[in-house]
Amino acid sequence: MESIEEIRLTQYSRGAGCGCKIAPAVLQEILKTETSYAANDKLLVGNTTNDDAAAYDMGNGMALIATNDFFTPIVDDAYDFGRIAAANAISDVYAMGGKPLMATAILGWPVEKLPVALAQQVLEGARAICNEAGIPLAGGHSIDVSEPIFGLSVNGVCNIANLKRNNTAKEGDVLFLTKSIGVGILATAQKKGLLKEEHKTMLIDQLTKLNKIGEQLGSIPGVTAMTDVTGFGLGGHLIEMAEGAGLSAELYYSKIGIVEGAKEYIAQRAIPDATYRNWNGYGAKIHFEGGVDVMEAFSILPDPQTNGGLLIAVNESSIEEVIALFGANDYLKYVTPVGRFVARQEKAVLVLA
């Protein structure tokens, strides 16, 4: 039997991180319903839209933000898996402009296949990230399953005036993205045994970085919309923002940050299965202008991200304020806009060189 140190968690799951999410088109089929919802004027954000979390009016100008997120291992190390899954779940609260308050764990563990000591390390990783976010891991629920899964249910709060949605961008708003993309490619390279050690370190650093800046961005009125980029890739989440607002988006491909090594692993065909599912679900809504390497972009834009960066729509009058906030939080690498919202076109996203 393998020792704990020899066990590679990614070999015990078909998907990896947010790459195991159900494809967009299939998800829409699942969510179809003819059941009418009971009227509730306190529910500010529910499941009738594609937002990051639910929001409920608690009175006194405050909203409760509630979310849950879990997935299969994206890395081999159990402690890092717990850190990544926790950071990813907490990000939904930050993406709404909120402050996380408390989390509970969601654990599925194949107890006949994997040592329970590894599950304990997963929880330790989650506790470390919760401590970094300043919240308790206050409980949870566990079951015996065929593949390891882990995540959190997270509650947070937000001043209703600061609550950010993913469908409220305005024409002319500029787009910022607070992390590079391509982590799905690196995670697939790891599963194939191709990932270089220096790229592994960088991958873990990005996957565990909390999107705390979202809470501060929530206090800026000129931040008109916000979401985090996860399993549907940059292309999918940008389409959600554009279509939700009745607009289209120009995306400046050369301005997008791409993680180091991603292009190298694309050449080695380390492409997640979810990339193809994502593209099949929404590729028809994207148009490429001349000068864009379409084959490369096909591997990058639908690449499933885990704990990806915040995609932010900013009114031109607030650009300097947002850039100043980026500078104060060590985000100077991301102060160049990656796109702009424009009047509705035939396609939801226009990819420009």
N, C-alpha and C positions, 0 to 999 in steps of 0.2 A: 504493500500500500504506500502511496505517496506520502511524504512528510508534508506538514503544513507549508513549509517554505517552498516546496516543489509544485504545489497546486496552483494552476493558472485558472482563475475564475472564469475568464472569457471562453474557456473550452467547455463550460457547462451551460452555455446559453446560445440560442440561435441568433438573437439580436445583440445589440450593444448600446447601452445608454438610451438616449432618446431616439436612436435609430430603430428601436423595437416598437415605436408607436405605430398604430394602425394607419394605413395609407389614407390621405385626405378624402379621396372619393369614397372609400369604404366607410370611413367614419361618418360621412354625411348620410349614408344609407342607414347606419346604425341609429343616428340621432333623429331620423324622421319620426314624426308622431302626429296623430290626429287628436291627441288629448289636449284639451285646452287647460291653460294654467289658471289657477285661482288668482284673482286680483290681489296684488300685494304692493301697495304704493311705497313700502319700505325697502323693497328689493331694488337696488340701484343698478346692479349688473348681475344678470343671470345667465342661464345656458341657452338663451335665444340668440346670443351673439358668440363670437369666437374669441372672447377676451381671455386674459391670463388667469383671472380669479373671479370669484363672486364677491359682491359688495352689498352690505346691508346698512341702512340708515338706523343708527342707534339713538338718534336724537342729539341735541346740543351741538349740531354741526359736525358730528363725527360718524365715520363709517367703519363697520367691521369688515375686514377682508379675509376671505377663507379660500384655501386651495389645498389640493393634494397632488402629489406627483411621485411616481415610482417607476423603476425600470430594472432590467437585467444588467449584469456587470459590463462596464465599458473598459475596465482595466483589470489586471490580474490580481493586484494586491487588495486584500479585504479592507484594510484600514482606509486606503485611498478610495475604494469604492464607496464606503460610507461617507467620506468627506464630499465626494463629487455629488452623490445623490442628495445629500442634505443641502449643499449649496444650490443645486438645481431647483429644488422645491422652494427654498426660501426666496429665490429670485422672482417667483411669481408675485410675491407681495411687493418687492421693490419695483417691479415693472408697473404696478398700479400706483406708484408714488407713495407707498405706505411704509409703515414701520412694523416689522415682525415682533410678535409678543411671546408666542409659545408654539412648540411643535410636539407632535406625537408620531411615533414610528410605525411604519408599515413594513413588516418583514415576512417574506416567504422563503423557507429554507428546506432544501432536500436533505433531511437529516440522515438518510441512508447512504447518501453519496458523498456528503461533505462534512468535515468535522464541525461540531457546534462551536469549537474555539474560534473558527473563522467568522462565524456569525457574531460572536462577541466582539471581534475586531472591527467588523462593519459598524456596530453600534458605537464603539469607541471613536471611530472616525466621524460619525454623525455628531456625537457629543462635542468633539473638538470644534466643528464648524458652528454648531449652535452657540457654543461659548464665544466664538469670534463674533457672531451676530448679536450677542448679548441676550440670548433667550434660553429658557430651559427646554431640554428634551424631557417632557413631563409624563410620558407613558407611551402606549402604543398597543399593537396587536400583531400576533405572529401565527403563521400556519405552516404546515408541512406540504411542500409542493415539489414538482419535478425539476424546476429550474430556480436558481436563486434570484430573488427580487428584493429590492429595498427602496424606500423613499420615506417621505414625511407628509403628514397633514399639518399645515401651518396656518395660524391665525395672526392677523395683524390689524392695525388701526390706521386711519388716515383722516385728516380734515377733509370733509366732503369737497370743499373748494379746491383741494389739491389732488383729488382723485383723477388718475389718468386712465384713459381708455385707448383701445387700439384702433378705433374707427372714427376719430374726431379731428383728423388732420384737415388743414385748410389749403386751398390752392395757393401756391407760392411758398409754402413751408419748405424749409431745408431739412435734409435728412442727415443724422449722425449715427454712427455705429460704434459702440464702445469696446468691441473685441474683434480680433481677426477671426476669419472663418476657415474651415477646413479640418476641424478636429475629428469629424467622422472618418475622413480619409486616414488620418494618423491612427485612430483607434482600430480601423480595419487592417492597417499595416501591422499593428501589434498582434492582432489575432492571427495573422499570417506568418508571424515571426520575422517580419521585415524591419520593424521599427528600430532606429538607431537610438543609443542611450541618450544622446544629447536632445533628441526630439522627444523622447519619453519624459524627460524632466520638464521640458517646456509644456508638453501636453498636460501633465498633472498640474502644473502651476496655473494654466489657464482654466482648466476644468474645476479647480477648487477656489477660484477667485470670486468672492462675493460681489454682487452688483449693488453694493450699499449706496452708490451715488444716486440710485433711483429715488430714494427717499428725499434727497436734496433737490433733485430735478422736479419732484412733485410740487415744490413750493414756488416754482417759476411759472407764472401764468402763460408766458409765451411758449412754453412746452405744451403743444396742443394735443399730442398723442404719443403713446409710448407702448412698446411691447418688448418681450425678450425673444431672441431668435433661438429656437429649439429644434424639435424633430422634423419639422417641415422645411427646414433650411431657410436661408435668407430670401430666396425667391418666393416660397410659400407664405412666409409671414409678411413680406412686403405686399403681396397680392391681397392678403386679408386686410391690411391697413388701407390700401388704395380702394378696393371695392367697398369696404365698409363706409368709407367717406364719400363714395360716389366720384372718385377721382382716378387718375392714372399717376404712375410714378416714373420719373426718369432716374435710372441708376447708372452712375458713372463707374464703369467696371474697373478702370485703372486706379481708382481711388480706394477701392475696397482692400482692406488688409487681409492677406492670405497667410496662414501660419507657415512658418519655415518648414520645408520638407514636403509640403502637400503636393507640389508639382512633381517632385521626384517620385512619390508613391503613386501618383496618377499614372505615370509612365510604366509603373510596375503592376498596374491594374488593381490597385488596392481601393476599389470603389465599393462602398456599402450597398447592400441590396436595396436599402431604403431610398438611396439616390434615384434609382430607376423607378421605384414606386411613386416617389414624389413627382418626378418629371412626368410620368404617365398621367398623374392626377391633375397637373396644372400647367404643363409645358405649353399648351396651346394659348395660354394667356400672356406669354412673354414674346416680345419681338426684339430681335437683335439688329442694330444698325451696323453699317460697315466699319471695319477696323477692330471688331471684337473677335477674339479667338473663340468661336462658338463651341468647339469640341472641349476646350478647357473649361469654358463657362458652364457647360452642361455638367461637368463633374463638380464644380464649385457651388453654383447657386442652389441646387437642390440638396447639397450635402447636409445630412442631419447633424445639427449641433446639439451638444449637451451643455447646459449652463452657459449658453451663448451670451453675447453682449446685448445691451439694450439698443433697440432701434427707435430713434427719437425724432419726432417731427417738431421743428422749431420755427416760430414766426421770425421773420427777418429782423424785427425790432429787438429780439432777445438773443440773437446769435452771440454778441459780445459777452453777455451775462453767462451763457452756457459755456463758452470757451474759457472764461475766467474760472468757472466751477471745475471744469476739466483740469485746468492747470493746478488748482489747489488740491486735487485728488489724484495726481500722477496719471492723468489721462491725456497728456499733451500729444501722444502718438496718434490720437484719434480726433484731432480738432479740424481736420479737413472734411468738409461735407462729402457724403457719398451719393447724394441724389437730391431730388426736388419733386414735390407734388405739383402736378399740372392738371389742367382741365381734362375731363374724361375723354380718352381716345378709344380706338377700336380694341387695343390691347391694354391690359391692366398695368404691365410693366414694360418700359422701353429701355433696353440695355444699350448704353452709349459707350463708346471707347473712352 
